[in-house]
């Protein structure tokens, strides 16, 4: 990035920060703060181990320093400004989840557009929130668009604050479905005076596997018998004999299957459940960035700040806003709207931003400022001469 570009972005970030009222996280004075300045060179320099006492009020610090990125810690400390982690004296930490579109199995790098990547990331966010709200019952959640490639979720329920890294690892394993054993999804129930093995159908991974099982059975029973049995035999561990047994069980005992009864068809139906566990985990897990969640000292982006790699806002989202949130529309800062600037495009190609589609060609062009800021921040343009 050329000095002219860097100076322009730094100046306009400062203009933005003069217009914004910041809402710091709870216990902000107990957290470590860090930021990345607009330095020369290909790399970035993190300035960290700061407390709010060191930086001063955010409303003063951000317009003055005009940083490229701004962070605060998940952890709370006795001495947040100490220069070593040991010297900070850890007290507690929020539970943080990070979803990054670049790391999603469903994203095809080089083929999916930025907008498509972010849409897939929002789908993953909704799956994650299902785990956190329904399976764990967390209530104090803050959802944030990162301003770049995904979303962050901050869990601040009291019962997570003292969790150490190994306990947070167990949370990661659960939402990722790592090491999920089909037998863990089973329980027993008294039905008609007989103890039966049944799937957990009310919640958790058992509910998810049960839902997939019912979908599959509906697909199979809509076929003619020969086709249905052939379809069953496509699954691992199911041969002709078991296919006959399972087909009879699921077509004659719909109510029992709805209740999660695993005794139908003997071992055959349990084999069917086993076959679906891997598929359900692959389709419905939350592909979080695991080290972020297990790290009690992680620095995370400040809502309301700007992302120096996109020029978009790091935006806090109310739960009811998530479904309709369009990051490439709603996270475009109003500071950069209503003006045009000249940029030298070095990496031409299509861009969708603020509801418009652009296809800037290489060379000097005049564009809306929000597009120019985006291109410069992404390394696709330099600031032109006005």
C-alpha positions as CSV (number, residue, x, y, z in Angstrom):
1,X,0.0,0.0,0.0
2,X,1.4,3.4,-1.0
3,X,1.8,6.2,1.6
4,X,-0.8,8.3,-0.1
5,X,-3.4,5.5,0.2
6,X,-2.4,4.8,3.8
7,X,-2.7,8.5,4.7
8,X,-6.1,8.8,3.0
9,X,-7.5,5.8,4.8
10,X,-6.1,6.8,8.1
11,X,-7.6,10.2,7.8
12,X,-11.0,9.0,6.7
13,X,-11.1,6.4,9.5
14,X,-10.5,9.3,11.9
15,X,-13.4,11.2,10.4
16,X,-15.6,8.1,10.9
17,X,-14.5,7.8,14.5
18,X,-15.4,11.4,15.2
19,X,-19.0,10.6,14.2
20,X,-19.5,7.4,16.2
21,X,-20.5,6.8,19.8
22,X,-18.9,3.7,21.2
23,X,-20.4,1.2,23.6
24,X,-17.5,-0.6,25.2
25,X,-17.8,-4.2,26.5
26,X,-18.8,-4.8,30.1
27,X,-15.9,-4.3,32.6
28,X,-13.9,-2.5,29.9
29,X,-11.4,-1.2,32.4
30,X,-10.5,-4.8,33.4
31,X,-9.7,-5.9,29.8
32,X,-6.5,-5.7,27.7
33,X,-6.8,-3.4,24.7
34,X,-4.8,-3.5,21.4
35,X,-4.7,-2.0,18.0
36,X,-2.9,-2.1,14.6
37,X,-1.7,1.3,13.3
38,X,-1.3,2.2,9.6
39,X,2.4,1.3,9.4
40,X,4.5,1.1,6.2
41,X,5.4,-2.3,4.8
42,X,3.6,-5.5,3.9
43,X,3.2,-6.7,7.5
44,X,1.2,-5.3,10.5
45,X,2.4,-4.3,13.9
46,X,0.1,-5.1,16.9
47,X,0.3,-2.6,19.8
48,X,-1.1,-4.5,22.8
49,X,-0.9,-4.9,26.6
50,X,-2.8,-1.6,27.0
51,X,-5.5,-0.9,29.5
52,X,-8.2,1.8,29.1
53,X,-6.1,3.8,31.6
54,X,-3.2,3.7,29.0
55,X,-5.4,4.5,26.0
56,X,-7.8,6.9,27.5
57,X,-11.5,7.3,26.5
58,X,-12.4,5.5,23.3
59,X,-14.1,8.6,22.1
60,X,-10.7,10.4,22.4
61,X,-8.3,7.6,21.5
62,X,-9.9,6.4,18.2
63,X,-10.2,9.8,16.5
64,X,-6.7,10.7,17.6
65,X,-4.9,7.4,16.7
66,X,-7.2,6.4,13.8
67,X,-6.1,2.8,13.9
68,X,-6.4,0.2,11.2
69,X,-7.9,-2.4,13.6
70,X,-9.0,-2.3,17.2
71,X,-9.3,-5.1,19.7
72,X,-10.2,-5.9,23.3
73,X,-9.6,-9.1,25.3
74,X,-12.1,-11.8,26.2
75,X,-10.3,-12.0,29.5
76,X,-10.6,-9.7,32.5
77,X,-7.5,-9.1,34.6
78,X,-6.3,-7.6,37.8
79,X,-3.7,-5.6,35.9
80,X,-4.8,-5.6,32.2
81,X,-1.9,-3.3,31.1
82,X,0.9,-5.6,32.4
83,X,3.4,-6.5,29.7
84,X,3.2,-10.3,30.3
85,X,0.1,-12.5,30.5
86,X,1.3,-13.8,33.9
87,X,1.6,-10.3,35.2
88,X,-2.0,-9.5,34.3
89,X,-3.5,-11.9,36.8
90,X,-6.4,-13.5,35.1
91,X,-9.9,-13.2,36.7
92,X,-12.4,-14.5,34.1
93,X,-13.1,-14.7,30.4
94,X,-16.1,-14.4,28.0
95,X,-16.6,-17.4,25.8
96,X,-15.9,-16.3,22.3
97,X,-16.8,-18.0,19.0
98,X,-15.4,-16.9,15.6
99,X,-16.8,-18.0,12.2
100,X,-14.5,-17.2,9.3
101,X,-15.9,-17.7,5.7
102,X,-12.4,-18.6,4.4
103,X,-12.4,-21.7,6.7
104,X,-15.9,-23.0,6.0
105,X,-16.1,-26.4,4.3
106,X,-19.0,-25.2,2.1
107,X,-17.0,-22.3,0.7
108,X,-15.1,-22.8,-2.6
109,X,-12.2,-20.4,-2.6
110,X,-11.7,-18.8,-6.0
111,X,-15.3,-19.6,-7.1
112,X,-17.6,-18.2,-4.5
113,X,-17.9,-14.4,-4.5
114,X,-17.3,-12.4,-1.3
115,X,-21.1,-12.0,-1.0
116,X,-21.7,-15.8,-1.4
117,X,-19.0,-16.5,1.2
118,X,-20.6,-14.2,3.7
119,X,-24.0,-15.7,3.0
120,X,-22.7,-19.2,3.8
121,X,-21.1,-17.8,6.9
122,X,-24.4,-16.5,8.1
123,X,-25.9,-19.9,7.7
124,X,-23.1,-21.3,9.9
125,X,-23.8,-18.5,12.4
126,X,-27.5,-19.5,12.7
127,X,-26.4,-23.2,13.3
128,X,-24.0,-22.0,16.0
129,X,-26.7,-19.9,17.7
130,X,-29.0,-23.0,17.7
131,X,-26.3,-24.8,19.7
132,X,-25.7,-22.0,22.1
133,X,-29.3,-21.0,22.7
134,X,-31.1,-24.4,22.6
135,X,-28.5,-27.0,23.6
136,X,-26.5,-25.0,26.2
137,X,-29.3,-22.5,27.1
138,X,-27.0,-19.5,27.1
139,X,-28.8,-16.2,27.4
140,X,-26.2,-13.4,27.5
141,X,-25.0,-13.5,23.8
142,X,-23.7,-10.7,21.7
143,X,-23.5,-11.3,17.9
144,X,-21.1,-9.2,15.9
145,X,-20.3,-9.0,12.2
146,X,-16.5,-8.9,12.1
147,X,-16.3,-6.3,9.3
148,X,-14.3,-8.8,7.2
149,X,-15.0,-12.5,6.6
150,X,-17.5,-13.6,9.2
151,X,-19.1,-13.3,12.6
152,X,-18.2,-13.3,16.3
153,X,-20.4,-14.4,19.2
154,X,-19.6,-13.3,22.7
155,X,-21.1,-15.4,25.5
156,X,-21.1,-13.6,28.9
157,X,-23.3,-15.9,31.0
158,X,-21.9,-16.1,34.5
159,X,-21.4,-19.9,34.4
160,X,-18.9,-19.7,31.5
161,X,-16.6,-17.0,33.0
162,X,-14.4,-19.3,35.0
163,X,-14.0,-22.0,32.4
164,X,-10.4,-22.9,31.7
165,X,-9.1,-23.9,28.3
166,X,-9.8,-27.6,28.6
167,X,-13.4,-27.1,29.5
168,X,-13.8,-24.7,26.6
169,X,-12.4,-27.4,24.4
170,X,-15.3,-29.6,25.3
171,X,-17.7,-26.9,24.2
172,X,-15.8,-26.8,20.9
173,X,-16.0,-30.5,20.4
174,X,-19.7,-30.5,21.0
175,X,-20.6,-27.8,18.5
176,X,-18.3,-29.3,16.0
177,X,-19.6,-32.8,16.6
178,X,-16.0,-34.0,17.2
179,X,-15.9,-37.6,18.5
180,X,-19.7,-37.9,18.6
181,X,-20.6,-41.5,19.5
182,X,-24.0,-42.8,18.3
183,X,-24.5,-44.5,21.7
184,X,-24.3,-41.1,23.4
185,X,-27.5,-40.2,21.6
186,X,-29.5,-43.1,23.1
187,X,-31.4,-43.4,26.3
188,X,-34.0,-45.7,27.7
189,X,-37.7,-45.2,28.1
190,X,-40.5,-47.3,29.6
191,X,-43.1,-48.0,26.8
192,X,-46.0,-50.4,27.4
193,X,-44.3,-51.8,30.5
194,X,-41.2,-52.6,28.5
195,X,-37.8,-50.8,28.7
196,X,-36.8,-49.7,25.2
197,X,-33.7,-48.0,23.8
198,X,-34.7,-44.7,22.2
199,X,-33.0,-41.8,20.5
200,X,-32.9,-38.5,22.5
201,X,-35.5,-36.6,20.4
202,X,-36.1,-33.5,22.5
203,X,-32.7,-31.8,21.9
204,X,-29.0,-32.0,21.2
205,X,-27.4,-34.1,18.5
206,X,-30.0,-36.8,19.1
207,X,-32.8,-34.5,17.9
208,X,-30.7,-33.6,14.8
209,X,-30.1,-37.2,13.9
210,X,-33.7,-38.1,14.6
211,X,-34.9,-35.4,12.3
212,X,-32.6,-36.6,9.5
213,X,-33.8,-40.2,10.1
214,X,-37.4,-39.2,9.7
215,X,-36.6,-37.2,6.5
216,X,-34.8,-40.2,5.1
217,X,-37.6,-42.6,6.0
218,X,-40.1,-40.3,4.3
219,X,-38.0,-40.3,1.2
220,X,-37.7,-44.1,1.2
221,X,-41.3,-44.9,1.9
222,X,-42.4,-42.6,-1.0
223,X,-40.6,-45.1,-3.3
224,X,-41.8,-48.4,-4.5
225,X,-40.6,-51.3,-2.3
226,X,-37.8,-52.6,-4.6
227,X,-36.4,-49.1,-5.1
228,X,-36.6,-48.3,-1.4
229,X,-34.7,-51.5,-0.4
230,X,-32.0,-50.7,-3.0
231,X,-31.7,-47.2,-1.6
232,X,-31.3,-48.6,1.9
233,X,-28.5,-50.9,0.7
234,X,-26.5,-47.9,-0.4
235,X,-25.7,-47.2,3.3
236,X,-22.7,-48.7,5.0
237,X,-23.5,-51.8,7.0
238,X,-26.9,-52.5,5.4
239,X,-27.2,-55.5,3.2
240,X,-30.2,-57.2,1.6
241,X,-31.4,-58.8,4.8
242,X,-31.2,-55.7,6.9
243,X,-32.8,-53.7,4.2
244,X,-35.8,-56.0,4.2
245,X,-36.0,-55.8,8.0
246,X,-35.7,-52.0,8.2
247,X,-38.2,-51.5,5.4
248,X,-40.8,-53.5,7.2
249,X,-40.1,-51.8,10.5
250,X,-40.3,-48.2,9.2
251,X,-43.4,-48.8,7.0
252,X,-45.4,-50.6,9.7
253,X,-44.4,-48.6,12.9
254,X,-44.5,-44.9,12.0
255,X,-45.6,-43.8,15.4
256,X,-42.9,-45.7,17.2
257,X,-40.3,-44.3,14.8
258,X,-41.6,-40.8,15.5
259,X,-41.0,-41.4,19.2
260,X,-37.4,-42.5,18.5
261,X,-37.8,-46.2,19.3
262,X,-34.6,-48.0,18.3
263,X,-35.9,-51.5,19.0
264,X,-37.7,-51.5,15.7
265,X,-36.1,-53.9,13.3
266,X,-33.5,-55.0,15.9
267,X,-30.0,-54.0,15.1
268,X,-31.0,-52.9,11.7
269,X,-32.5,-49.6,12.7
270,X,-29.5,-48.8,15.0
271,X,-27.3,-49.4,12.0
272,X,-29.3,-46.9,10.1
273,X,-28.9,-44.3,12.9
274,X,-25.1,-45.0,12.9
275,X,-25.0,-44.4,9.2
276,X,-26.5,-40.9,9.6
277,X,-24.4,-39.6,12.4
278,X,-21.5,-38.7,10.2
279,X,-23.8,-37.0,7.6
280,X,-25.6,-35.0,10.3
281,X,-22.4,-33.8,11.9
282,X,-21.0,-32.7,8.5
283,X,-24.2,-30.9,7.6
284,X,-25.2,-29.3,10.9
285,X,-22.1,-28.7,12.9
286,X,-20.8,-25.2,13.6
287,X,-17.4,-24.8,11.9
288,X,-15.9,-22.4,14.4
289,X,-12.3,-21.3,14.6
290,X,-11.4,-23.6,17.4
291,X,-8.4,-21.8,18.9
292,X,-10.4,-18.6,19.4
293,X,-12.9,-20.4,21.7
294,X,-10.3,-22.2,23.8
295,X,-8.1,-19.1,24.3
296,X,-9.0,-17.3,27.6
297,X,-6.8,-14.4,26.6
298,X,-8.0,-13.9,23.0
299,X,-8.2,-10.4,21.6
300,X,-11.4,-9.7,19.5
301,X,-12.6,-6.8,17.4
302,X,-14.3,-3.9,19.0
303,X,-17.9,-3.4,17.7
304,X,-18.3,0.0,16.2
305,X,-14.7,0.1,14.9
306,X,-13.7,-0.3,11.3
307,X,-12.0,-3.3,9.7
308,X,-8.8,-2.1,8.0
309,X,-9.0,-4.9,5.5
310,X,-12.4,-3.9,4.1
311,X,-13.4,-0.5,5.4
312,X,-16.6,-2.0,6.7
313,X,-18.0,-1.6,10.2
314,X,-17.6,-4.1,12.9
315,X,-21.3,-4.2,13.7
316,X,-23.1,-5.5,16.7
317,X,-26.4,-7.2,15.7
318,X,-29.5,-7.7,17.7
319,X,-30.9,-11.3,17.5
320,X,-33.9,-10.2,15.5
321,X,-31.7,-8.4,13.0
322,X,-29.5,-11.3,11.9
323,X,-31.9,-13.0,9.4
324,X,-32.2,-9.8,7.3
325,X,-28.7,-8.5,7.8
326,X,-26.8,-7.9,4.6
327,X,-23.1,-7.2,5.5
328,X,-22.2,-5.7,2.1
329,X,-25.1,-3.3,2.5
330,X,-25.7,-2.7,6.2
331,X,-22.1,-2.5,7.3
332,X,-21.0,0.2,4.8
333,X,-20.2,3.2,7.0
334,X,-22.4,6.3,6.2
335,X,-19.2,8.3,6.6
336,X,-18.1,7.1,3.1
337,X,-21.5,7.6,1.4
338,X,-22.4,10.6,-0.7
339,X,-18.9,11.4,-2.1
340,X,-16.8,10.3,-5.1
341,X,-13.0,9.8,-5.1
342,X,-10.4,8.9,-7.7
343,X,-8.5,5.6,-7.3
344,X,-6.0,3.7,-9.3
345,X,-7.4,0.2,-9.7
346,X,-4.7,-2.5,-9.6
347,X,-6.9,-5.6,-9.3
348,X,-10.0,-5.1,-11.5
349,X,-13.1,-7.2,-11.3
350,X,-16.7,-7.2,-10.0
351,X,-17.7,-5.9,-6.6
352,X,-21.2,-5.9,-5.0
353,X,-21.5,-3.2,-2.4
354,X,-24.4,-1.2,-0.8
355,X,-26.9,-2.9,-3.1
356,X,-25.0,-1.9,-6.3
357,X,-22.8,-3.9,-8.6
358,X,-19.6,-2.5,-10.0
359,X,-17.0,-3.8,-12.4
360,X,-14.1,-1.3,-12.2
361,X,-11.4,-1.6,-14.8
362,X,-7.7,-1.3,-14.3
363,X,-6.4,2.2,-14.2
364,X,-7.6,5.5,-12.8
365,X,-11.4,5.7,-12.2
366,X,-13.8,7.9,-10.2
367,X,-16.0,5.8,-7.9
368,X,-18.3,6.3,-4.9
369,X,-16.0,6.7,-1.9
370,X,-17.4,3.6,-0.1
371,X,-16.3,1.5,-3.1
372,X,-12.9,3.3,-3.3
373,X,-12.3,2.7,0.4
374,X,-13.2,-1.0,0.1
375,X,-10.9,-1.5,-2.9
376,X,-8.0,0.3,-1.2
377,X,-8.5,-1.6,2.1
378,X,-8.6,-4.9,0.2
379,X,-5.4,-4.1,-1.7
380,X,-7.1,-3.8,-5.0
381,X,-6.5,-0.1,-5.6
382,X,-4.3,2.9,-4.6
383,X,-5.4,6.4,-4.0
384,X,-5.4,8.4,-7.2
385,X,-4.6,12.1,-7.6
386,X,-7.6,14.3,-7.1
